[in-house]
Amino acid sequence: MSVVPAFPTLSQLLAWPTEHLTEAADHWEAVGGRCYGWPTRSGETR
């Protein structure tokens, strides 16, 4: 019989690093801006 791993606690989840998610969002917003001319969150306009 296999053992199901326990879920992480809330404090463990909150301690997980999330910088990579912000960096990824910034990257894809920049790609979208270059491809489609969309303004980014930083307030840039065309």
N, C-alpha and C positions, 0 to 999 in steps of 0.2 A: 504494500500500500504506500503511495507517495504522500509526502508531507507537503501541505500547502504553506508557503511562507507567510509570515504575519505581515500585516500592513504596517507602514511606518506610522509613528505617532505624529501628532500635529506639530510638536516642537521639532521633530526631525524634518518634516516637510518644510517648515518655515526656515530651517537652517540651510536648505539646499541652495546652491548658488543659482542665480537667475540672470547674471550679467550677459550671458551668451544669448538669452532671449531678446534682450533689449538691443544688443549689437545686431542680431539677425533682423529684427524689425527695422532698424535704421538702414541696414544694407538694402533690404527689399524695397523700402520707400524710396531710396535713392535710385535704384534700378527703375522703378516705376516712373519716377520723375524724368529720368533720361529717356525712357522709351515713349512715354505718353505726354510729357510736358506738364505733369501734375506738380503743383506746389507741395512742398514737404511740410512737416510739422513745425520746422524752425521759422516758418513765416515767409519763406522765399516765394516770390511771384515770378511769373514768366516775363 
